[in-house]
Amino acid sequence: MAADRQRSGERIAKRIARAGLCSRRDAERLIAAGRVALGGKVVRNPAINVDEASVITVDGQPLPAEEASRLWRYHKPPGLITSHRDPQGRPTVFEKVAERLGYVVSVGRLDFNSEGLLLLTNDGVLARELEHPSRGWRRRYRARVRGAPDEAALAALARGITVDGVRYGPIQAEIDRQNRQNAWLTLSLTEGRYREIRIVLAHLGLSVNRLIRTAYGPFQLGGLPRGEVAEIAPRVLREQLGSKRRSGGADRRR
């Protein structure tokens, strides 16, 4: 796809994100703030098209040379926010991995108290590609809940559910085991709205006291220790992108 980009160009905000300097959204903010120049002239339109020959600077510094797209599995512990900045000063995922990985972005998010598999990449465009609903990738979780789940109510989640006027898509949910106070559930879904599992289970009268993501599409948490990262081989990434690959994504080599 690199040759295609050279012929047709791409938006300047996308090009900055592809260089791994920041996310595409942050690139748009840099442009709006007048901190980006094209050919020596400040630009404020993130939709301007550029090509490989374009000279782009941010705060007077040229963009870093593009690296090949890379993807990592990270076992997120609870107590970290999936954000580059937090107004409340809470510790972030990206602070924890910065020394090992440099600047990366996440594929989707896990909330502050959730744990488990979080995919990280140095390519903001690839991150959006892997999140795109067209992939139909299922997110799988294990949830520990307080209370005794009703099997019929859990089975009904497969048809979707509306909570406080918000429609949530199908969720596959099964009881793994039950004791006096808690039960462990296995759940899978493709939509992945913010705090979806917690909201839906609360609607069923179940309080989630632990939530672990075990898989994101074809990528598994497996035995990766908490707080550790493991790179996904480029060959595996190419195989998983396959025929559903969207434009750009994983071709970053010059």
C-alpha positions in Angstrom: 0.0 0.0 0.0 3.0 2.4 0.4 3.2 2.9 -3.4 -0.6 3.7 -3.5 -0.1 6.4 -0.8 2.8 7.9 -2.8 0.5 8.2 -5.9 -2.7 9.4 -4.1 -1.3 11.1 -1.0 -2.9 11.1 2.5 -4.1 13.7 4.9 -1.4 15.5 6.9 -2.9 14.5 10.3 -2.8 10.8 9.2 0.8 11.2 8.0 1.9 12.6 11.4 0.1 9.7 13.2 1.7 7.2 10.9 5.1 8.6 11.8 4.4 7.5 15.4 4.7 11.0 16.9 1.2 11.0 18.3 -2.3 9.8 17.7 -4.3 11.2 14.7 -6.6 13.1 17.0 -3.6 14.7 18.8 -2.1 15.5 15.4 -5.3 17.4 14.5 -4.9 19.4 17.7 -1.3 20.2 16.9 -2.3 21.5 13.5 -5.2 23.6 14.9 -2.7 25.1 17.3 -0.4 26.2 14.5 2.4 23.9 15.5 2.7 22.1 12.1 4.3 23.5 9.0 4.2 22.1 5.4 7.1 23.2 3.2 8.0 25.9 5.8 4.4 27.3 6.0 2.1 26.8 9.0 -1.0 24.9 8.2 -4.2 24.7 10.2 -6.2 22.3 8.0 -5.8 18.6 9.1 -7.4 17.5 5.8 -4.6 18.8 3.5 -3.2 16.0 1.4 0.6 15.3 1.5 2.8 12.7 -0.1 6.2 11.1 0.7 8.1 14.1 -0.7 6.3 16.6 1.5 8.4 18.3 4.1 6.5 18.4 7.4 7.7 19.8 10.7 6.2 19.9 14.1 7.4 22.7 16.4 10.1 23.2 13.9 11.4 19.6 14.0 11.0 17.2 11.0 8.9 14.1 11.5 10.8 11.1 12.7 11.5 8.5 10.0 8.7 6.0 9.7 9.2 2.6 11.3 7.5 -0.6 10.3 4.2 -1.1 12.0 4.5 -3.1 15.2 1.9 -4.6 17.5 2.3 -5.8 21.1 0.2 -7.7 23.6 0.2 -6.0 27.0 -1.3 -7.5 30.2 -2.8 -4.4 31.7 -3.1 -4.5 35.5 -6.1 -2.9 37.3 -5.5 0.7 38.5 -4.2 2.2 35.2 -6.0 4.5 32.9 -5.8 3.9 29.1 -4.9 7.5 28.3 -1.8 9.5 27.5 -2.9 12.2 30.0 -5.2 12.1 32.9 -6.5 15.4 34.5 -6.9 13.5 37.8 -3.2 12.5 37.8 -3.9 8.7 37.9 -1.2 6.4 36.5 -1.5 5.6 32.9 -0.8 2.5 30.7 1.5 4.6 28.5 3.7 5.8 31.4 4.3 2.2 32.3 5.4 1.1 28.9 7.2 4.2 27.6 10.7 3.1 28.5 10.2 -0.3 26.7 8.1 0.7 23.7 8.4 4.5 23.2 5.3 6.3 22.0 2.5 3.9 21.3 -1.3 4.0 21.1 -3.9 1.4 22.2 -6.3 -0.6 20.1 -9.5 0.2 22.0 -9.4 0.7 25.8 -9.8 -1.0 29.1 -11.2 1.1 31.9 -9.3 2.0 35.1 -10.4 -1.1 37.1 -10.3 -3.6 34.3 -7.4 -5.8 33.4 -6.1 -8.2 30.8 -5.2 -8.0 27.2 -4.6 -4.6 25.7 -3.1 -4.3 22.2 -0.6 -1.5 21.7 0.9 -0.3 18.4 3.4 2.4 17.2 1.0 3.1 14.2 -2.1 5.1 15.0 -3.7 4.3 11.7 -3.2 0.6 12.3 -4.9 1.0 15.7 -8.0 2.5 14.1 -8.0 -0.3 11.5 -7.9 -3.0 14.1 -10.7 -1.4 16.0 -13.0 -1.0 12.9 -16.3 -2.8 13.2 -16.0 -4.2 9.7 -13.5 -6.8 11.2 -16.2 -8.3 13.4 -13.6 -9.3 15.9 -14.9 -10.6 19.2 -13.6 -9.4 22.5 -13.7 -12.1 25.2 -13.8 -11.5 28.9 -14.0 -13.2 32.3 -16.1 -11.4 34.9 -16.4 -12.1 38.6 -19.8 -10.8 39.8 -21.4 -10.6 43.2 -24.7 -12.4 43.2 -26.4 -15.3 41.6 -26.8 -14.8 37.8 -30.0 -15.9 36.2 -29.2 -18.2 33.3 -32.2 -17.1 31.2 -31.4 -13.5 31.6 -27.8 -14.1 30.5 -29.0 -16.1 27.5 -31.3 -13.2 26.5 -28.3 -10.9 26.1 -27.6 -12.7 22.9 -30.5 -10.8 21.4 -29.1 -7.4 22.6 -30.5 -5.2 25.3 -31.5 -1.6 25.9 -30.3 0.1 29.1 -31.3 3.6 30.0 -32.2 4.3 26.4 -28.9 2.9 25.0 -29.0 -0.1 22.8 -26.2 -2.7 23.3 -25.5 -5.4 20.7 -25.5 -9.1 21.3 -23.4 -10.5 24.1 -22.7 -14.2 24.6 -22.6 -14.9 28.3 -22.2 -18.2 30.3 -21.8 -19.1 33.9 -18.4 -20.8 34.6 -18.9 -21.4 38.3 -20.9 -20.2 41.2 -20.2 -20.1 44.9 -22.1 -18.5 47.8 -21.3 -14.9 47.1 -19.7 -14.7 43.6 -19.9 -16.2 40.2 -17.5 -16.3 37.3 -18.9 -15.6 33.8 -17.4 -15.8 30.4 -18.6 -13.2 27.9 -17.9 -12.3 24.3 -19.1 -9.3 22.2 -18.1 -7.5 19.1 -19.3 -4.0 19.9 -17.3 -3.0 22.9 -18.9 0.3 24.1 -17.4 2.1 27.1 -18.1 0.1 30.3 -20.6 -2.0 28.3 -20.2 -5.2 30.4 -20.4 -3.5 33.7 -23.5 -1.5 32.7 -25.3 -4.5 31.2 -24.6 -6.8 34.1 -25.6 -4.1 36.6 -28.9 -3.9 34.8 -29.3 -7.6 35.6 -28.6 -6.9 39.3 -25.0 -8.1 39.1 -22.1 -6.1 40.4 -18.8 -6.7 38.6 -15.9 -6.9 41.0 -13.3 -8.2 38.6 -13.1 -7.9 34.8 -10.4 -9.5 32.7 -10.1 -9.3 28.9 -8.7 -12.6 27.6 -8.8 -12.1 23.8 -9.2 -9.4 21.2 -10.1 -11.0 17.9 -7.4 -13.6 17.1 -5.0 -12.2 19.8 -5.0 -14.0 23.1 -3.8 -13.0 26.6 -2.6 -16.5 27.2 0.0 -16.8 30.0 1.4 -13.3 29.6 2.3 -12.1 33.1 0.6 -9.0 34.5 2.4 -5.8 33.5 4.4 -7.6 30.7 4.5 -6.9 27.0 5.1 -9.3 24.1 5.4 -8.4 20.5 3.2 -10.0 17.9 5.3 -11.2 15.0 4.8 -9.1 11.8 4.0 -12.3 9.8 1.2 -13.1 12.2 -0.1 -9.5 11.9 -0.1 -9.7 8.1 -1.9 -13.0 8.2 -4.6 -11.7 10.6 -5.2 -8.5 8.5 -5.8 -10.7 5.5 -8.5 -9.8 3.0 -10.3 -7.5 5.4 -7.3 -5.1 5.5 -8.3 -1.5 5.2 -6.3 1.1 3.4 -2.8 1.9 4.7 -2.7 0.1 8.0 0.4 -2.1 8.2 2.5 -1.0 5.3 4.9 1.6 6.8 8.2 0.5 5.4 9.7 2.9 2.9 
